[in-house]
Amino acid sequence: MAAGNGQFVIETFSLTKIFADWWGRNRVVAVDNLNLKVRNNQVFGLLGPNGSGKTTILKMLLGLLHPTKGRAVVLGGDGRDPKITSQIGFLPEESYLYSYLNARETLDFYGRLFGLNSRIRKARVDALLDMVGLAGMANRPVGTFSKGMARRIGLAQALINDPKLLILDEPTSGLDPIGTRQIKDLIVELARRGKTVLLSSHLLADAEEVCDRVVILYGGLVQREGSIEELLERKDKTQITTNILTERAVEQIKRIIEKDG
C-alpha cells in the first residue's frame, strides 16, 4: 500500500480548519494544528464529544473541506485527487440511500460509479451482502430497512470498491445494542482482513473493542493519544478539560477538590 512514507496511510501536518463568518472574520477553530499518523492495517479512532472536530477532520482528509492551513497526506497523496479517493471507502454519519432500490441494486449502482465490470460487480455484491448479513434481504427495498440494516448496507456500499482505507463517521450512531454489536463485529472482521480503518465516535465503548489506537479530541485539539490500554491504565486519575470556565470558577473547583480529595 502506498503511504506517505511507506508505513503511514494518513499523515497530517499542523492541519487546521477555521470557520469564518459572513464578513470573513475568524469565528470557530474547528481543528487546531492536528498532527496525526495512522499506520497501515490499523484501526484508529477519533474520540470526542459533538463539536470536537471529528467530522471536520474526516471531511478534510476526504477533500470535502479545504484546510485553513497545514496539509494532509492520504495514501501517499492528496485526498482531493480522484486517484486517491477511488481507493477510499466512506460511511457518513447518515447513510444516504435511494429508498426505492433494493439492497442488490444499491450496491450494483455504486459499483457502476466506480467503473466495475458486471462480473466483478456481481461477485462483490454477493460477497458483501453475505458479509454484512443481508443476503436474505437482497431484493428488499432499502427504504424499508431498520436503522441497523441501513448502516450495514451503507458499510457494504463503502466497501464496494475494495478500498485500501475505510473512513467511518459515527458508525454506530442511533443503533440499538444489537445493531451496535453487529457493526463492531464487522469492523473487527475488516481489521482481520487487513483493512486500514479510521473511525470517529463520541463513545469510548465504540473504540474500546475495535481500535488499536485512538486520539481524544476536545475543542479541536488533541487531548490524549495512545492505545486504549494506555489511556485507561490510570484509573485513579480524572482530568477535566474545558475552555469556558472563568478563573474564579476554576479556583472554586480547586478548593472543592482539595477539600473532598
N, C-alpha and C positions, 0 to 999 in steps of 0.2 A: 504493500500500500504506500502510495506517495504521501509524505507528510512534510511538515515544514523543515525538519532536519533529519528525517529518516525514521524517527520514533514517535513524533507527536502528530496527531491527527488535527488538533486545534491548538493554535498559539495566539494569544492576544498580547499586544504591547501598548500599555497605557491607554487602553480602549476607553473612550469617554463619550457619553451622549448627554447633551444639554438641550432641553426643550425650551424654545423661546416663545414669547407672547406675540400678539399681532404686530407690535412695533419692533420686533426683533430683539427685545431685551431678554437676557437670560433669566429664566424663571425656575426651572426644575432640573437639578442634576440627577438624572435617572441612573447613570452608570458613571463611576468616578475612578479613572485610572486603573482599569482592570488588567491584571497580568495573570493569564490563565494558561495552563498546559494540560491537554488531555492526551493521554497515550493511546497508542494502537491497542485494540482489543480490550479497552477499559470501559466500565460503566461508571460514568461520572455524574454526580448530582449537583444541581444548583438549588440550595435550600434558602428559604426566606419567606417572610410574610408578604401579603399582597402589597405591591408598590415598592418592593425592594430592588427591582431592576431585572428580574429574571427573564421576563418575556422580551424586554428591550435588548438584552444580550443576545437571545436567540435570534431576534429579527436582524440584528447587525451581522451575526455570523452567516445568516441566510442571504444577506444582501438586500433585505427588505427595508432596512433603515441605514442611512449613512452616518458613520460616527462623526461627532464634532471634532475629535482629534484622536490620535492613535490609530492602530490598524489591527486587523485580524488576518491570520493565515489559516485557511481551512483546506485540508487535503493538499497542502503544498501550494495553494493559490488563493485567489480572491473569490469569496462567496458569491459575488455578483457575476462571475464568469459561468456561462451555461455549461461549459465542460466540467466545472466543479459541481454545480447544482444538480447535474444529471447523476451524480454519484452520492447524493444525499436523499434520505427519506425523512419526511417531516409530518408529525402528527400535531396539529394545533390544539389549543385547549378545547375548542369546539369543533367537532367533526362536521365539515360542510359536505353533505352528500345529496345527490339527486334522489329525492324520495320515491320517484316512480320507477327507478331502475332496481332490479333485484341485485343480490349480492354478487352473482357471477358477472352480470352486465357492468356493475360498478367497477370491479377490478379489471375487466376487459377494457373498459373505456380508458382508465388510467394507463393501462399497458399500451394502448394505441398512442396516447400522448407521448410516451417515451419511445415510440417507433419500433416496438417489439413486433416481430412477425407472428402470425397466427399460431404456429406450432409452439413457440416459446410462451406466448400469452396463455394458451390453454394449459400447458404444463404448470406454469407458475400460479395461475388462478386456482387450479385443483390443489396444488401443494399448500398454498396459503390458506384457502378455505379449511383445509384439513388441520393445518397448524393452529388456527385461531378457534377451532371447534365449531365452525359454521357450515361444514359440508352438507349437513342435513337441511340447512336453510338457504341453500344456493339459489333457489328460484323464488324466494320470498322478497317482496319489495322492501328496501332498506328503510323506507318511511314508516314501516310497522315495527321496526326493531326497538327493543328496550335500549336504555342509555348504555348499559354494559355491552350489548351486542353491537351497537353503533360504534363504540370505542374499539371493539375488536376488529370490525370491518375497516375502520379507519386506520388501525395499525397494519392490517393486511395491505391496504392501499399504499401506505408509506413504504412497504417492502416490495412492491411490485417491480421496481427497477433493480432489485438486488443491490441495495446501496452499500457503500463502504462505511458510511456514517449515518446513524439514525438519531434524529433530534425529536424529543417528545416533550411537549409543553403540558404540564399538569396531566399526565396520562390517566390518573385515577380520579380526576375531578368529577364530583357528583355521583360516584358509583357507590353501590351498597357493598357490604363486606365480601359477598361472593364475587361480584364484578371486580373489586379491587384485587382479590386473590388471583383471579384469572389473568389480569393484566400483569401482575407481578410475576406469575409463573411464566408468562410469555417473554418477559424481559430477561428472566434468568435463562430461559431456553435460547434466546438470541445471543446472550453472552457466551453460552456454551458453544454455540456455533461460530464464535469468533467475531461477532459484530461489535463495533465501537458504538456506544450509546451515550448520548448526553441528554439528561432529563432534568426538568425543573419541577419543584414541588414546594408547597408550604408545610408539608407533613414529614416530620422526621421518620415516622414509621414507613413511609414510602421508600425512603432511601436506605433505611437500616438493613433491609433484607436483600437488596439488589445491587447497591453501589459499592464499588471498590474504593472510591474517593469522593469527597464532597467539599464544597465551599459553602459557608453560611454567609448570606448577604443581608445587609440592613442599610437602608438609605443609600443604595447604590455602591456601597463599599463592602469589601470582603472583610468579615469579622474574624473568621476562623477557616482553616483549611486542613484537611487530613483525612485519614481513614475514619470510619465510624468508630472503631475501637479507640483510636487516639482521641477523638472528640468526646467520648463518653467515659474515659478512664478516670477522670476526676469527678467522681460522683458526690464528693463533699463540697464542691465549689459551684457557686452560681454567679453568673455575670449578667448584669442588666445593661443594655446599651440603648441610649436614647439621645436624640438631639433636640428635644423640645422642652426640657425642664429648665426652670430658672435656677440661678446659682443658689438662691435661698432654699428652693425645694430640694436641691441636691444635698445641702448641708443638713436639712431636717431628716432626710433619708439616712444619711451617715450616722446621725445621732441615734436614730431608732435601731439601726443595725448594731452599733456599738453597745447599746443598752440591752438588746434582746439576744445578741450573739448571732 
